[in-house]
Amino acid sequence: MAERTVTEILEALARIETNVKTIAENGADHEARLRLLEQKSGKRWESLSLAAITAALVGLVGFAMGKLF
């Protein structure tokens, strides 16, 4: 009976080890995907800021040229 219990415990530990490995692999994959998503948001804000600054500068230069000529 004790031998059967030990065998059951070892089988359960093997299943747990498999599950833990799977979770660790999936966790690493999810972390990488989340980092990519976070970077996309930052890149969008950077491009939006650049577009706004460019538009403001073009407007300012256009206004100045309109006053000069």
N, CA and C of each residue as an Amber inpcrd file, in Angstrom:
protein
   207
   0.8200000  -1.1930000   0.0000000   0.0000000   0.0000000   0.0000000
   0.8640000   1.2580000   0.0000000   1.9060000   1.2840000   0.8110000
   2.7810000   2.4530000   0.8490000   3.4880000   2.6250000  -0.4790000
   3.8220000   1.4980000  -1.1000000   4.4970000   1.5690000  -2.3940000
   3.5580000   2.1600000  -3.4500000   2.2930000   1.8130000  -3.3750000
   1.3050000   2.3520000  -4.3120000   1.1380000   3.8570000  -4.1040000
   1.1160000   4.2810000  -2.8710000   0.9840000   5.7040000  -2.5540000
   2.1820000   6.4880000  -3.0840000   3.3570000   5.9430000  -2.9180000
   4.5680000   6.6030000  -3.4120000   4.5150000   6.7070000  -4.9340000
   4.0730000   5.6590000  -5.5900000   3.9570000   5.6730000  -7.0470000
   2.9520000   6.7270000  -7.4940000   1.8290000   6.8120000  -6.8120000
   0.8240000   7.8150000  -7.1430000   1.3740000   9.2280000  -6.9570000
   2.1030000   9.4210000  -5.8990000   2.7050000  10.7330000  -5.6250000
   3.7070000  11.0870000  -6.7180000   4.5330000  10.1200000  -7.1180000
   5.5200000  10.3820000  -8.1660000   4.8440000  10.7040000  -9.5000000
   3.7490000  10.0100000  -9.7980000   3.0110000  10.3040000 -11.0310000
   2.3900000  11.6970000 -10.9740000   1.8520000  12.0470000  -9.8190000
   1.2630000  13.3700000  -9.6540000   2.3340000  14.4540000  -9.7930000
   3.5120000  14.2020000  -9.2300000   4.6080000  15.1690000  -9.3500000
   5.0480000  15.3210000 -10.8020000   5.0560000  14.2460000 -11.5500000
   5.4220000  14.3200000 -12.9640000   4.4150000  15.1700000 -13.7250000
   3.1230000  14.9970000 -13.4320000   2.1040000  15.8110000 -14.0920000
   2.2450000  17.2810000 -13.7000000   2.5040000  17.5240000 -12.4330000
   2.6820000  18.9030000 -11.9620000   3.8920000  19.5400000 -12.6440000
   4.9710000  18.7880000 -12.7700000   6.1680000  19.3130000 -13.4230000
   5.8730000  19.6790000 -14.8780000   5.1280000  18.8410000 -15.5600000
   4.7490000  19.1220000 -16.9460000   3.9110000  20.3910000 -17.0160000
   2.9620000  20.5190000 -16.1070000   2.1020000  21.7080000 -16.0950000
   2.8990000  22.9750000 -15.8080000   3.8240000  22.8940000 -14.8820000
   4.6400000  24.0600000 -14.5310000   5.5070000  24.4790000 -15.7210000
   6.0780000  23.5020000 -16.4250000   6.8840000  23.8310000 -17.6120000
   6.0310000  24.5160000 -18.6700000   4.8380000  24.0040000 -18.8910000
   3.9370000  24.5880000 -19.8750000   3.5650000  26.0190000 -19.4940000
   3.2540000  26.2190000 -18.2300000   2.8990000  27.5610000 -17.7550000
   4.0740000  28.5150000 -17.9050000   5.2680000  28.0610000 -17.5930000
   6.4510000  28.9160000 -17.7150000   6.6970000  29.2940000 -19.1670000
   6.5510000  28.3380000 -20.0820000   6.7530000  28.6380000 -21.5000000
   5.6980000  29.6110000 -22.0140000   4.4530000  29.3950000 -21.6450000
   3.3760000  30.2920000 -22.0670000   3.5470000  31.6770000 -21.4560000
   4.0170000  31.7260000 -20.2220000   4.2400000  33.0160000 -19.5580000
   5.2790000  33.8380000 -20.2790000   6.3470000  33.1990000 -20.7240000
   7.3930000  33.9160000 -21.4490000   6.8510000  34.4400000 -22.7750000
   6.0440000  33.6220000 -23.4390000   5.4510000  34.0450000 -24.7040000
   4.5080000  35.2240000 -24.4940000   3.6940000  35.1550000 -23.4650000
   2.7530000  36.2410000 -23.1830000   3.4840000  37.5250000 -22.8260000
   4.5700000  37.3880000 -22.0880000   5.3280000  38.5760000 -21.7060000
   5.8970000  39.2690000 -22.9430000   6.4180000  38.5060000 -23.8640000
   6.9710000  39.0880000 -25.0850000   5.8740000  39.7680000 -25.9010000
   4.7170000  39.1400000 -25.9920000   3.6210000  39.7270000 -26.7490000
   3.1070000  41.0000000 -26.0860000   3.0600000  41.0270000 -24.7690000
   2.6250000  42.2330000 -24.0650000   3.5990000  43.3800000 -24.2830000
   4.8740000  43.0800000 -24.2730000   5.8760000  44.1290000 -24.5080000
   5.7130000  44.7280000 -25.9030000   5.4180000  43.8880000 -26.9010000
   5.1840000  44.4020000 -28.2520000   3.9670000  45.3120000 -28.2910000
   2.9090000  44.9150000 -27.6000000   1.7090000  45.7530000 -27.5690000
   1.9720000  47.0860000 -26.8780000   2.7400000  47.0530000 -25.8110000
   3.0680000  48.2890000 -25.1040000   3.8930000  49.2150000 -25.9850000
   4.7960000  48.6600000 -26.7780000   5.6300000  49.4750000 -27.6520000
   4.8020000  50.1100000 -28.7640000   3.8060000  49.3980000 -29.2810000
   2.9670000  49.9550000 -30.3370000   2.2710000  51.2240000 -29.8700000
   1.7500000  51.1960000 -28.6640000   1.0550000  52.3660000 -28.1290000
   2.0090000  53.5530000 -28.0230000   3.2020000  53.3050000 -27.5360000
   4.1940000  54.3750000 -27.4160000   4.5920000  54.9430000 -28.7620000
   4.7430000  54.0630000 -29.7520000   5.1210000  54.5180000 -31.0850000
   4.0130000  55.3680000 -31.7010000   2.7640000  55.0050000 -31.4380000
   1.6520000  55.7880000 -31.9690000   1.6510000  57.1890000 -31.3790000
   1.8810000  57.2750000 -30.0650000   1.9020000  58.5990000 -29.4380000
   3.0650000  59.4260000 -29.9510000   4.2090000  58.7870000 -30.1800000
   5.3600000  59.5080000 -30.7180000   5.0570000  60.0610000 -32.1070000
   4.4370000  59.2370000 -32.9540000   4.1280000  59.7090000 -34.3100000
   3.0550000  60.7920000 -34.2860000   2.0880000  60.6700000 -33.3760000
   1.0630000  61.7090000 -33.2510000   1.6820000  63.0190000 -32.7650000
   2.5730000  62.9550000 -31.8070000   3.2500000  64.1600000 -31.3120000
   4.0900000  64.8020000 -32.4110000   4.7940000  63.9700000 -33.1650000
   5.6210000  64.4910000 -34.2510000   4.7530000  65.1750000 -35.3020000
   3.6190000  64.5790000 -35.6180000   2.7150000  65.1760000 -36.6020000
   2.1720000  66.5100000 -36.0990000   1.8250000  66.5910000 -34.8200000
   1.3000000  67.8340000 -34.2540000   2.3680000  68.9280000 -34.2520000
   3.5780000  68.5790000 -33.8850000   4.6680000  69.5610000 -33.8630000
   4.9680000  70.0340000 -35.2800000   5.0010000  69.0990000 -36.2260000
   5.2650000  69.4610000 -37.6190000   4.1810000  70.3950000 -38.1480000
   2.9250000  70.0850000 -37.8550000   1.8260000  70.9360000 -38.3150000
   1.9310000  72.3260000 -37.7090000   2.2800000  72.4130000 -36.4340000
   2.4130000  73.7170000 -35.7800000   3.5530000  74.5220000 -36.4040000
   4.6770000  73.8580000 -36.6660000   5.8060000  74.5630000 -37.2690000
   5.4910000  75.0260000 -38.6870000   4.8410000  74.1650000 -39.4580000
   4.4670000  74.5510000 -40.8230000   3.4970000  75.7350000 -40.7830000
   2.5580000  75.7010000 -39.8640000   1.6290000  76.8190000 -39.7210000
   2.3250000  78.0900000 -39.3390000   3.2700000  78.0080000 -38.4280000
   4.0200000  79.1720000 -37.9820000   4.8700000  79.7400000 -39.1220000
   5.5460000  78.8810000 -39.8550000   6.3540000  79.3320000 -40.9780000
   5.4710000  79.9440000 -42.0630000   4.3360000  79.3140000 -42.3280000
   3.3830000  79.8660000 -43.3190000   2.8690000  81.2170000 -42.9000000
   2.5580000  81.3840000 -41.6340000   2.0920000  82.6670000 -41.1210000
   3.1760000  83.7300000 -41.2690000   4.4170000  83.3590000 -40.8930000
   5.5290000  84.3190000 -40.9830000   5.7810000  84.6960000 -42.4380000
   5.7420000  83.7420000 -43.3350000   5.9730000  84.0610000 -44.7470000
   4.8320000  84.9180000 -45.3110000   3.6220000  84.6930000 -44.8420000
   2.5010000  85.5010000 -45.2800000   2.6390000  86.9620000 -44.8300000
   3.2050000  87.1880000 -43.6550000   3.4040000  88.5480000 -43.1550000
   4.5580000  89.2370000 -43.8770000   5.5570000  88.4540000 -44.2880000
   6.7370000  89.0360000 -44.9450000   6.4330000  89.4000000 -46.3990000
   5.6430000  88.6060000 -47.0820000   5.4180000  88.8290000 -48.5160000
   4.0770000  89.3850000 -48.7180000
